[in-house]
Amino acid sequence: MKKEIAIGFLTAIAATAFGCFIFIEYFSSYDFSKSLELIKEGNLEGKVLVLGAIANFFVFFIFLKKKQIYRARGVLIETFLLAFIVLFLTFFNK
């Protein structure tokens, strides 16, 4: 059971990272490293993480469709952890 939750958690981290990468590559007119610098300068890390986390919905519903409930639970745990990270970045990172 714990192994399945961990697999879901790690899959969600990978999906979020992939979502952030796709968002930056698709919507930025600068190269990737310059985009990261601009995101850091503008304190936009939380917003980019939230947009990258949209990929977690797809992973979550795929796990549910395949009846892999514990992996879906791991995705949900990572999403809530990400929400707290974004909350911290938004209010305490000034």
Short mmCIF file of the C-alpha atoms (twelve columns), coordinates in Angstrom:
data_MODEL
# 
_entry.id   MODEL 
# 
loop_
_atom_site.group_PDB 
_atom_site.id 
_atom_site.type_symbol 
_atom_site.label_atom_id 
_atom_site.label_alt_id 
_atom_site.label_comp_id 
_atom_site.label_asym_id 
_atom_site.label_seq_id 
_atom_site.Cartn_x 
_atom_site.Cartn_y 
_atom_site.Cartn_z 
_atom_site.pdbx_PDB_model_num 
ATOM 1  C CA . MET A 1  0.000  0.000  0.000   1 
ATOM 2  C CA . LYS A 2  2.737  2.506  0.938   1 
ATOM 3  C CA . LYS A 3  4.653  1.575  -2.190  1 
ATOM 4  C CA . GLU A 4  1.628  2.349  -4.369  1 
ATOM 5  C CA . ILE A 5  1.103  5.729  -2.684  1 
ATOM 6  C CA . ALA A 6  4.799  6.528  -3.174  1 
ATOM 7  C CA . ILE A 7  4.545  5.626  -6.864  1 
ATOM 8  C CA . GLY A 8  1.574  7.973  -7.227  1 
ATOM 9  C CA . PHE A 9  3.402  10.717 -5.333  1 
ATOM 10 C CA . LEU A 10 6.517  10.437 -7.506  1 
ATOM 11 C CA . THR A 11 4.426  10.266 -10.668 1 
ATOM 12 C CA . ALA A 12 2.672  13.479 -9.636  1 
ATOM 13 C CA . ILE A 13 6.004  15.214 -9.018  1 
ATOM 14 C CA . ALA A 14 7.156  14.167 -12.491 1 
ATOM 15 C CA . ALA A 15 3.855  15.301 -14.023 1 
ATOM 16 C CA . THR A 16 4.114  18.694 -12.300 1 
ATOM 17 C CA . ALA A 17 7.706  19.152 -13.469 1 
ATOM 18 C CA . PHE A 18 6.729  18.148 -17.001 1 
ATOM 19 C CA . GLY A 19 3.737  20.495 -16.904 1 
ATOM 20 C CA . CYS A 20 5.925  23.403 -15.769 1 
ATOM 21 C CA . PHE A 21 8.442  22.637 -18.504 1 
ATOM 22 C CA . ILE A 22 5.756  22.485 -21.190 1 
ATOM 23 C CA . PHE A 23 4.164  25.709 -19.929 1 
ATOM 24 C CA . ILE A 24 7.476  27.585 -19.969 1 
ATOM 25 C CA . GLU A 25 8.493  26.243 -23.381 1 
ATOM 26 C CA . TYR A 26 5.116  26.844 -24.993 1 
ATOM 27 C CA . PHE A 27 4.173  30.243 -23.586 1 
ATOM 28 C CA . SER A 28 7.531  31.966 -23.182 1 
ATOM 29 C CA . SER A 29 9.223  33.753 -26.034 1 
ATOM 30 C CA . TYR A 30 12.614 33.440 -24.297 1 
ATOM 31 C CA . ASP A 31 14.793 30.386 -23.956 1 
ATOM 32 C CA . PHE A 32 14.292 28.108 -20.955 1 
ATOM 33 C CA . SER A 33 17.082 29.464 -18.718 1 
ATOM 34 C CA . LYS A 34 16.117 33.097 -19.369 1 
ATOM 35 C CA . SER A 35 12.490 32.243 -18.605 1 
ATOM 36 C CA . LEU A 36 13.515 30.713 -15.270 1 
ATOM 37 C CA . GLU A 37 15.451 33.868 -14.408 1 
ATOM 38 C CA . LEU A 38 12.442 36.049 -15.235 1 
ATOM 39 C CA . ILE A 39 10.142 33.820 -13.189 1 
ATOM 40 C CA . LYS A 40 12.464 34.088 -10.206 1 
ATOM 41 C CA . GLU A 41 12.815 37.877 -10.586 1 
ATOM 42 C CA . GLY A 42 9.055  38.341 -10.716 1 
ATOM 43 C CA . ASN A 43 8.372  35.940 -7.800  1 
ATOM 44 C CA . LEU A 44 6.151  33.900 -10.098 1 
ATOM 45 C CA . GLU A 45 7.292  30.460 -8.941  1 
ATOM 46 C CA . GLY A 46 3.967  29.667 -7.291  1 
ATOM 47 C CA . LYS A 47 1.946  30.598 -10.338 1 
ATOM 48 C CA . VAL A 48 4.084  28.481 -12.633 1 
ATOM 49 C CA . LEU A 49 3.833  25.540 -10.210 1 
ATOM 50 C CA . VAL A 50 0.049  25.820 -10.169 1 
ATOM 51 C CA . LEU A 51 -0.089 25.834 -13.957 1 
ATOM 52 C CA . GLY A 52 2.286  22.879 -14.073 1 
ATOM 53 C CA . ALA A 53 0.137  20.984 -11.582 1 
ATOM 54 C CA . ILE A 54 -2.725 20.872 -14.076 1 
ATOM 55 C CA . ALA A 55 -1.017 17.750 -15.426 1 
ATOM 56 C CA . ASN A 56 -1.818 16.053 -12.105 1 
ATOM 57 C CA . PHE A 57 -5.503 15.980 -13.057 1 
ATOM 58 C CA . PHE A 58 -4.741 13.771 -16.037 1 
ATOM 59 C CA . VAL A 59 -2.553 11.434 -13.980 1 
ATOM 60 C CA . PHE A 60 -5.145 11.293 -11.194 1 
ATOM 61 C CA . PHE A 61 -7.996 10.350 -13.504 1 
ATOM 62 C CA . ILE A 62 -5.880 7.781  -15.359 1 
ATOM 63 C CA . PHE A 63 -5.120 6.085  -12.045 1 
ATOM 64 C CA . LEU A 64 -8.786 6.178  -11.087 1 
ATOM 65 C CA . LYS A 65 -9.852 4.754  -14.442 1 
ATOM 66 C CA . LYS A 66 -7.366 1.886  -14.001 1 
ATOM 67 C CA . LYS A 67 -8.711 1.307  -10.459 1 
ATOM 68 C CA . GLN A 68 -5.333 2.146  -8.901  1 
ATOM 69 C CA . ILE A 69 -6.813 3.956  -5.940  1 
ATOM 70 C CA . TYR A 70 -3.662 4.129  -3.810  1 
ATOM 71 C CA . ARG A 71 -1.637 5.650  -6.636  1 
ATOM 72 C CA . ALA A 72 -4.403 8.223  -7.142  1 
ATOM 73 C CA . ARG A 73 -4.199 8.912  -3.417  1 
ATOM 74 C CA . GLY A 74 -0.453 9.597  -3.802  1 
ATOM 75 C CA . VAL A 75 -1.206 12.101 -6.569  1 
ATOM 76 C CA . LEU A 76 -3.746 13.783 -4.313  1 
ATOM 77 C CA . ILE A 77 -1.239 13.988 -1.438  1 
ATOM 78 C CA . GLU A 78 1.359  15.600 -3.723  1 
ATOM 79 C CA . THR A 79 -1.215 18.061 -5.013  1 
ATOM 80 C CA . PHE A 80 -2.130 19.152 -1.479  1 
ATOM 81 C CA . LEU A 81 1.556  19.449 -0.581  1 
ATOM 82 C CA . LEU A 82 2.061  21.562 -3.679  1 
ATOM 83 C CA . ALA A 83 -0.860 23.765 -2.638  1 
ATOM 84 C CA . PHE A 84 0.807  24.423 0.720   1 
ATOM 85 C CA . ILE A 85 4.102  25.198 -1.019  1 
ATOM 86 C CA . VAL A 86 2.356  27.681 -3.303  1 
ATOM 87 C CA . LEU A 87 0.592  29.209 -0.292  1 
ATOM 88 C CA . PHE A 88 3.957  29.625 1.421   1 
ATOM 89 C CA . LEU A 89 5.558  31.105 -1.695  1 
ATOM 90 C CA . THR A 90 2.669  33.506 -2.186  1 
ATOM 91 C CA . PHE A 91 2.405  34.921 1.319   1 
ATOM 92 C CA . PHE A 92 5.815  34.473 2.913   1 
ATOM 93 C CA . ASN A 93 8.231  34.954 0.017   1 
ATOM 94 C CA . LYS A 94 8.380  38.711 -0.363  1 
# 
